[in-house]
Amino acid sequence: MQIVEVTGYAVRSAVITMRRRGTPLEFVIFPTLHVASPAFYSQVRLRLRECDLVVIEGIRGKSARVSALTLAYRLAPRRRRNGLQEQREELLLPGDAPVIRPDVTAAEAIEDLGTLPRGTYPLLLVAAPVMGLVFALRGRAPSSTRTWRSRTCRRRRGRRCRPTTPSGAR
């Protein structure tokens, strides 16, 4: 089962509804992303309004170490031209539904990170801000498509470039 699909031009997530025959009880799963378009979050919020109870995942509490790791997706939406925003509870959660947060605390998350193989955690601390900057600067388009287009334009020397896809379709 594919829950999140990533293509060259979009990311889509599937809403999954689970029901038990003979009862009105149903569970609806809304996979979300840390960074997405405002329209995506509006749609999720509209669907959450129909729910009697909302269970959300995410680290509870604050920690400088956790903040360093989440820097990658917090940097990306800062560049307005990307048209993206960070997932925040106030954007998603309807005001009237009760919310349960069963996930780990920041301290528990940091403790779990200590069990990673040696060197992995420092690597994550360095890579997260770098990836955030790359994502913020390059925008939504996949880097492979952008690189391919720029090479195509250089080969045409002086002629105006027409956007094409790597498959050659126009």
Disulfide bonds with the S-S distance in Angstrom:
Cys153-Cys161 2.35
